[in-house]
Amino acid sequence: MSDAAIGTLLLVVTLIVLFSGLPIAWGLVLVALGFLAVFGGPNALAIVSNTMMDEVASFALLTIPLFILLGAAIGVSAAGRDIYVSLHRLLARIPGGLVIANIVACGLFAAVCGSSPATAAAIGKIGVPEMIRRGVSPSLATGAICAGGTLGILIPPSITFILYGLVTETSIGRLFIAGVIPGAVLVVLFSLYAWLSARRDLKTHPMPDEHFTLREKIDGLARVAPFLGIIVAIGYAMYGGLATPSEVAALGAFLALFLVVVIYRTWRLSDWWAIYRDTIRESTMIMVIIAAAALFSYMMSLLYVTQTAADALVSLSLNRWVLLFLINVFLLVAGCFLPPVAIILMVMPILTPVLERNGFDLIWFGVMLTVNLEVGLITPPVGLNLYVLRGVAPDVPVSTVLKGALPFVWIMLGFMVVLCFVPGIATWLPTALMGPGQ
């Protein structure tokens, strides 16, 4: 059987297995073992265990559980509530201020959490009932949080950027910096849409008359400020060349644990159990997927599937922008069915040489890819944030959440087009701070 035929068969079998409902990690392992046994022979199976173990033994992967620990510590505390309450009080007099407060709160919480589902859940638990109670339509209330939660994989620290950097051998520090301006721009665009929507609805839903003293406005922010200081410390240590990403992650996790004890008194055994349980659960899930994807990539390389697919894409001699368009369409479709972690680990080994041969900057594409995958988080059938919002707002149907999220999907797709014409949105800041290079 030719390499192209094996690749086509692999694609079909992989899709069938993943859509069967089998956990992604075990589905990848099953497909990899099957193809190695059939097309690679017994000798190809000899290093399966070593391939998987060597991948997760990488020191660079230590950043993942440590950043997850940082997010879990903050998620258990009331930091999300304080961010939301303070921003609501500051923006209460602005049309759509309550929705804007939730979007900005998602951006700030994402900056100290790094997880989209965690961001959507933490802010959504407080924000959605409050917005609906104050007259915001259920679709806008849930859609804003659903979209705002996706910022967790764009605004650093981001697990998505860590994995992308490891797979493509690009600087994780540069990727983190590259996500800052795009993340801020999306927060502004989301907030602008909320403001315009509120102005349109003012005639039928007048704003509640609320007044807060200056002390009330800054009370919650005073407790949250130390957590935002963690982000400043992480940025200074990493971008100033004072520490490696792993050391920075350890510093951030330690400071987060220290602050939740000092500020929110989370020293009970039940609190610490929740923090470490969530950390171990999510870290283990990601590590198993990484190990499985490593085996899957080894199988594709051994059977020349990766090389054949990359050569086939290059041999099409497509205009580089047509190629980028097709790649993004493929990623948008894949993002509707697979989580970002799986897509990066499965697809980037094939796409990296293709992108390099066509002259695309891998740091810039990392931001483009992440925004693309954000769309997958809020589109069915496997849009994770849709179901997170369904969980925190059980009285709101998924269809209503999706209706509210669709305008934000169009905003993100439009931003991706702008990013193509103005790549400096992603590349200017890392170049300015760290000089040229990847």
C-alpha positions as CSV (number, residue, x, y, z in Angstrom):
1,M,0.0,0.0,0.0
2,S,1.3,3.5,-0.9
3,D,2.2,6.1,1.7
4,A,-0.7,8.2,0.4
5,A,-3.2,5.3,0.7
6,I,-2.0,4.6,4.3
7,G,-2.4,8.3,5.2
8,T,-6.0,8.3,3.8
9,L,-6.9,5.1,5.6
10,L,-5.3,6.6,8.8
11,L,-7.4,9.7,8.5
12,V,-10.7,7.8,8.1
13,V,-10.0,5.4,10.9
14,T,-8.9,8.1,13.3
15,L,-12.0,10.1,12.6
16,I,-14.2,7.1,13.2
17,V,-12.5,6.2,16.5
18,L,-12.5,9.8,17.8
19,F,-16.2,10.3,16.9
20,S,-17.1,7.0,18.5
21,G,-16.9,8.7,21.9
22,L,-13.8,7.0,23.0
23,P,-11.5,9.2,25.2
24,I,-9.1,11.1,22.9
25,A,-5.9,9.7,24.5
26,W,-7.0,6.1,24.3
27,G,-8.4,6.6,20.8
28,L,-5.0,7.9,19.6
29,V,-3.2,5.0,21.3
30,L,-5.5,2.4,19.8
31,V,-5.1,3.8,16.2
32,A,-1.3,4.1,16.6
33,L,-0.9,0.6,17.9
34,G,-3.1,-0.8,15.2
35,F,-1.3,0.8,12.3
36,L,2.1,0.1,13.8
37,A,1.2,-3.6,14.2
38,V,-0.2,-3.9,10.6
39,F,2.1,-1.7,8.6
40,G,5.2,-1.4,10.8
41,G,5.6,-5.0,12.0
42,P,6.4,-6.3,15.5
43,N,9.7,-4.4,15.7
44,A,7.8,-1.1,15.4
45,L,6.0,-1.9,18.7
46,A,9.2,-2.4,20.6
47,I,9.7,1.2,21.6
48,V,6.0,2.2,22.2
49,S,6.5,2.6,26.0
50,N,9.8,4.5,25.6
51,T,8.2,6.8,23.1
52,M,5.4,7.7,25.4
53,M,7.5,8.0,28.5
54,D,10.2,10.1,26.9
55,E,7.7,12.6,25.7
56,V,6.2,13.2,29.2
57,A,9.6,13.2,30.8
58,S,10.5,16.5,29.2
59,F,11.5,19.1,31.8
60,A,9.7,21.8,29.8
61,L,6.3,20.0,30.5
62,L,6.7,20.9,34.2
63,T,5.2,24.3,33.4
64,I,1.8,22.6,32.6
65,P,0.9,21.2,36.1
66,L,2.4,24.3,37.8
67,F,0.4,26.8,35.8
68,I,-2.7,24.5,36.3
69,L,-1.9,24.6,40.1
70,L,-1.8,28.4,39.9
71,G,-5.2,28.5,38.2
72,A,-6.7,25.9,40.6
73,A,-5.6,27.9,43.6
74,I,-7.2,31.1,42.3
75,G,-10.3,29.2,41.1
76,V,-11.0,27.8,44.6
77,S,-10.8,31.3,46.1
78,A,-13.3,34.2,45.7
79,A,-10.9,36.1,43.4
80,G,-13.2,35.7,40.5
81,R,-16.1,37.1,42.5
82,D,-14.0,40.1,43.6
83,I,-12.9,40.9,40.1
84,Y,-16.4,40.8,38.8
85,V,-18.0,42.8,41.7
86,S,-15.3,45.6,41.5
87,L,-15.6,45.9,37.7
88,H,-19.4,46.0,37.9
89,R,-19.3,48.8,40.4
90,L,-16.7,50.8,38.3
91,L,-18.8,50.3,35.0
92,A,-22.3,50.4,36.4
93,R,-23.2,53.8,34.8
94,I,-22.1,52.8,31.3
95,P,-24.6,51.3,28.9
96,G,-23.8,47.6,28.8
97,G,-21.5,48.1,31.8
98,L,-22.6,44.9,33.5
99,V,-21.8,42.9,30.4
100,I,-18.5,44.7,29.8
101,A,-17.6,44.1,33.5
102,N,-18.0,40.4,32.9
103,I,-16.0,40.4,29.7
104,V,-13.1,42.4,31.3
105,A,-13.4,40.1,34.4
106,C,-12.9,37.1,32.0
107,G,-9.8,38.7,30.6
108,L,-8.3,39.5,34.0
109,F,-9.2,36.0,35.4
110,A,-7.8,34.4,32.2
111,A,-4.5,36.2,32.9
112,V,-4.1,34.5,36.3
113,C,-5.7,31.2,35.3
114,G,-4.8,30.2,31.8
115,S,-7.8,27.9,31.3
116,S,-10.9,28.7,29.2
117,P,-13.4,26.4,31.0
118,A,-12.2,27.6,34.4
119,T,-12.5,31.2,33.4
120,A,-16.0,30.7,32.0
121,A,-17.1,28.7,35.0
122,A,-15.6,31.1,37.6
123,I,-17.0,34.3,36.2
124,G,-20.2,32.7,34.8
125,K,-21.3,31.4,38.2
126,I,-21.5,35.0,39.5
127,G,-22.1,37.0,36.4
128,V,-24.8,35.2,34.5
129,P,-27.5,35.1,37.2
130,E,-26.6,38.8,38.1
131,M,-26.9,39.9,34.5
132,I,-30.2,38.1,33.9
133,R,-31.6,39.5,37.2
134,R,-30.8,43.0,36.0
135,G,-32.5,42.7,32.6
136,V,-29.7,41.5,30.3
137,S,-31.1,39.0,27.8
138,P,-30.1,35.4,28.6
139,S,-28.5,35.0,25.2
140,L,-26.2,38.1,25.6
141,A,-25.4,37.2,29.3
142,T,-24.3,33.7,28.5
143,G,-22.8,34.4,25.1
144,A,-20.6,37.2,26.6
145,I,-19.2,34.8,29.3
146,C,-18.9,32.0,26.8
147,A,-16.8,34.1,24.5
148,G,-14.9,35.9,27.2
149,G,-13.9,32.5,28.7
150,T,-12.1,31.6,25.5
151,L,-9.5,34.3,26.3
152,G,-8.1,31.8,28.8
153,I,-6.1,30.1,26.1
154,L,-4.9,33.4,24.5
155,I,-3.9,35.7,27.3
156,P,-0.8,34.3,29.0
157,P,-0.1,32.1,30.8
158,S,-1.6,29.8,28.3
159,I,-1.4,26.0,28.3
160,T,-2.1,26.1,24.6
161,F,0.9,28.3,23.9
162,I,3.1,26.0,26.0
163,L,2.1,22.9,24.0
164,Y,2.4,24.8,20.7
165,G,5.9,26.0,21.6
166,L,7.0,22.5,22.5
167,V,5.7,20.9,19.3
168,T,6.9,23.6,17.0
169,E,10.2,24.3,18.9
170,T,9.4,28.0,19.3
171,S,10.0,30.2,22.3
172,I,7.2,29.9,24.9
173,G,8.2,33.3,26.2
174,R,7.7,34.9,22.8
175,L,4.3,33.1,22.4
176,F,3.2,34.4,25.8
177,I,4.1,38.0,24.8
178,A,2.5,37.6,21.4
179,G,-0.8,36.8,23.0
180,V,-1.0,40.0,25.1
181,I,-2.1,42.5,22.5
182,P,-4.5,40.2,20.6
183,G,-6.1,39.3,23.9
184,A,-6.5,42.9,24.9
185,V,-7.9,43.7,21.4
186,L,-10.5,41.0,21.7
187,V,-11.5,42.2,25.1
188,V,-12.1,45.7,23.6
189,L,-14.0,44.3,20.6
190,F,-16.2,42.1,22.8
191,S,-16.9,45.1,25.1
192,L,-17.7,47.4,22.1
193,Y,-20.3,44.8,20.9
194,A,-21.8,44.7,24.4
195,W,-22.0,48.5,24.6
196,L,-23.7,48.7,21.1
197,S,-26.1,46.0,22.1
198,A,-27.0,47.7,25.4
199,R,-27.6,51.0,23.6
200,R,-29.9,49.3,21.2
201,D,-31.8,47.7,24.1
202,L,-32.0,50.7,26.4
203,K,-35.5,51.7,25.1
204,T,-37.0,48.4,26.2
205,H,-34.7,47.6,29.2
206,P,-33.7,50.8,31.0
207,M,-30.5,50.6,33.1
208,P,-31.0,50.2,36.9
209,D,-30.1,53.3,38.8
210,E,-27.1,52.3,40.9
211,H,-24.6,54.4,42.8
212,F,-21.4,53.1,44.5
213,T,-19.0,55.0,46.7
214,L,-15.3,55.1,45.7
215,R,-14.5,52.8,48.6
216,E,-17.1,50.3,47.4
217,K,-15.6,50.5,43.9
218,I,-12.0,49.7,44.9
219,D,-12.7,47.3,47.8
220,G,-12.7,44.1,45.8
221,L,-9.8,45.2,43.6
222,A,-7.6,45.7,46.6
223,R,-7.9,42.0,47.4
224,V,-7.4,41.0,43.7
225,A,-4.5,43.3,43.1
226,P,-1.9,40.9,44.6
227,F,-3.1,38.2,42.2
228,L,-2.7,40.5,39.2
229,G,0.8,41.3,40.7
230,I,1.6,37.6,40.1
231,I,1.1,38.2,36.4
232,V,3.5,41.2,36.6
233,A,6.0,39.1,38.5
234,I,5.7,36.3,35.9
235,G,6.1,38.7,33.0
236,Y,9.1,40.4,34.6
237,A,10.9,37.2,35.4
238,M,10.2,35.5,32.1
239,Y,10.6,38.4,29.6
240,G,13.4,39.9,31.6
241,G,15.4,36.7,31.2
242,L,15.6,36.1,34.9
243,A,14.1,32.7,34.9
244,T,13.0,29.8,32.6
245,P,9.2,29.2,32.0
246,S,9.3,26.2,34.4
247,E,10.9,28.4,37.2
248,V,8.4,31.1,36.5
249,A,5.5,28.6,36.7
250,A,6.8,27.4,40.1
251,L,7.1,30.9,41.3
252,G,3.5,31.8,40.2
253,A,2.1,28.6,41.8
254,F,3.8,29.3,45.1
255,L,2.6,32.9,45.2
256,A,-0.9,31.9,44.3
257,L,-1.1,29.3,47.1
258,F,0.4,31.8,49.5
259,L,-2.1,34.6,48.6
260,V,-5.2,32.4,48.8
261,V,-4.2,31.5,52.3
262,V,-3.4,35.0,53.4
263,I,-6.2,36.9,51.7
264,Y,-9.0,34.4,51.5
265,R,-8.1,32.1,54.5
266,T,-8.2,28.9,52.4
267,W,-6.3,26.8,54.9
268,R,-9.0,24.2,55.5
269,L,-8.2,20.7,54.4
270,S,-11.2,20.7,52.1
271,D,-9.9,23.7,50.2
272,W,-6.5,22.2,49.7
273,W,-8.0,18.9,48.6
274,A,-10.1,20.8,45.9
275,I,-7.0,22.6,44.7
276,Y,-4.8,19.5,44.3
277,R,-7.6,17.3,43.1
278,D,-8.4,19.7,40.2
279,T,-4.7,20.1,39.5
280,I,-4.0,16.4,39.3
281,R,-7.1,15.7,37.3
282,E,-6.4,18.2,34.6
283,S,-2.7,17.7,34.5
284,T,-3.0,14.0,34.2
285,M,-5.6,14.4,31.4
286,I,-3.2,16.7,29.4
287,M,-0.1,14.5,30.0
288,V,-1.9,11.3,28.9
289,I,-3.0,13.1,25.7
290,I,0.6,14.4,25.2
291,A,1.9,10.8,25.5
292,A,-0.7,9.4,23.2
293,A,-0.1,12.1,20.6
294,A,3.6,11.4,20.8
295,L,3.0,7.8,19.9
296,F,0.6,8.9,17.2
297,S,3.2,11.2,15.7
298,Y,5.8,8.5,15.9
299,M,3.6,6.2,14.0
300,M,2.8,8.8,11.3
301,S,6.5,9.5,10.9
302,L,7.5,5.9,10.8
303,L,5.0,5.1,8.1
304,Y,6.0,8.4,6.2
305,V,2.5,9.8,6.6
306,T,3.7,13.1,8.0
307,Q,6.3,13.6,5.3
308,T,3.9,12.6,2.6
309,A,1.2,14.9,3.8
310,A,3.6,17.8,4.1
311,D,5.0,17.2,0.6
312,A,1.5,16.9,-0.8
313,L,0.5,20.3,0.6
314,V,3.7,21.9,-0.7
315,S,3.4,20.2,-4.1
316,L,0.0,21.8,-4.7
317,S,1.8,25.0,-5.3
318,L,-1.0,27.0,-3.9
319,N,-0.8,30.7,-3.2
320,R,0.4,31.0,0.4
321,W,-2.7,32.9,1.4
322,V,-5.0,30.3,-0.2
323,L,-3.1,27.6,1.6
324,L,-3.5,29.6,4.9
325,F,-7.2,29.9,4.2
326,L,-7.6,26.1,3.7
327,I,-5.6,25.4,6.8
328,N,-7.8,27.7,8.9
329,V,-11.0,26.1,7.5
330,F,-9.6,22.7,8.4
331,L,-8.8,23.9,11.9
332,L,-12.2,25.5,12.3
333,V,-13.9,22.2,11.4
334,A,-11.5,20.2,13.6
335,G,-12.1,22.6,16.5
336,C,-15.8,21.8,16.5
337,F,-15.0,18.2,17.4
338,L,-11.7,18.1,19.2
339,P,-10.1,20.1,22.1
340,P,-7.3,22.5,21.4
341,V,-4.7,20.2,23.0
342,A,-5.4,17.3,20.8
343,I,-5.5,19.4,17.6
344,I,-2.1,21.0,18.3
345,L,-0.4,17.7,19.1
346,M,-1.9,15.9,16.1
347,V,-1.8,18.6,13.4
348,M,1.2,20.8,14.1
349,P,3.9,18.2,13.3
350,I,2.5,18.1,9.7
351,L,1.8,21.8,9.4
352,T,5.0,23.2,10.8
353,P,7.3,22.4,7.8
354,V,4.5,23.5,5.4
355,L,4.2,26.9,7.2
356,E,8.0,27.3,7.3
357,R,8.4,26.5,3.6
358,N,5.7,29.1,2.8
359,G,7.4,31.8,4.8
360,F,4.9,32.1,7.7
361,D,6.1,33.3,11.1
362,L,5.4,30.5,13.6
363,I,4.9,32.9,16.5
364,W,2.3,34.8,14.4
365,F,0.6,31.6,13.4
366,G,0.5,30.4,17.0
367,V,-1.7,33.4,17.8
368,M,-3.8,32.8,14.6
369,L,-4.2,29.1,15.6
370,T,-5.2,30.0,19.1
371,V,-7.9,32.4,18.0
372,N,-9.1,29.8,15.6
373,L,-9.3,27.2,18.3
374,E,-11.2,29.7,20.5
375,V,-14.0,29.6,18.0
376,G,-14.1,25.8,18.4
377,L,-14.7,26.2,22.2
378,I,-18.0,28.0,21.6
379,T,-19.3,26.1,18.5
380,P,-21.2,22.8,18.6
381,P,-21.1,19.8,18.8
382,V,-18.2,19.8,21.2
383,G,-18.0,23.5,22.2
384,L,-16.7,23.0,25.7
385,N,-17.6,26.5,26.9
386,L,-21.2,26.1,25.7
387,Y,-21.7,23.2,28.1
388,V,-19.7,24.9,30.9
389,L,-22.3,27.8,30.6
390,R,-25.1,25.3,30.5
391,G,-23.8,23.9,33.8
392,V,-23.6,27.3,35.6
393,A,-26.9,28.5,34.1
394,P,-29.1,25.4,33.9
395,D,-32.2,27.3,33.2
396,V,-30.8,28.7,29.9
397,P,-31.0,26.2,26.9
398,V,-27.8,25.5,25.0
399,S,-29.5,26.9,21.9
400,T,-29.8,30.3,23.7
401,V,-26.2,30.2,24.7
402,L,-25.2,29.5,21.2
403,K,-27.3,32.3,19.8
404,G,-25.6,34.7,22.2
405,A,-22.2,33.4,21.3
406,L,-22.5,33.6,17.5
407,P,-21.9,37.4,17.3
408,F,-18.6,36.9,19.2
409,V,-17.7,34.1,16.8
410,W,-18.0,36.6,13.9
411,I,-15.9,39.1,15.8
412,M,-13.1,36.5,16.3
413,L,-13.3,35.4,12.6
414,G,-13.0,39.1,11.6
415,F,-10.1,39.5,13.9
416,M,-8.3,36.6,12.2
417,V,-8.7,38.4,8.9
418,V,-7.2,41.6,10.4
419,L,-4.4,39.5,11.8
420,C,-3.5,38.3,8.3
421,F,-3.2,41.9,7.0
422,V,-1.6,43.4,10.2
423,P,0.6,40.6,11.6
424,G,2.3,43.1,13.8
425,I,-0.6,42.9,16.2
426,A,1.0,39.6,17.3
427,T,4.7,40.0,16.4
428,W,5.5,43.6,17.3
429,L,5.6,43.2,21.1
430,P,7.8,40.0,21.3
431,T,10.2,41.6,18.8
432,A,10.3,44.9,20.7
433,L,11.0,43.1,24.0
434,M,13.1,40.2,22.9
435,G,14.5,41.1,19.5
436,P,13.9,39.3,16.2
437,G,13.8,35.5,16.2
438,Q,11.5,32.6,17.2
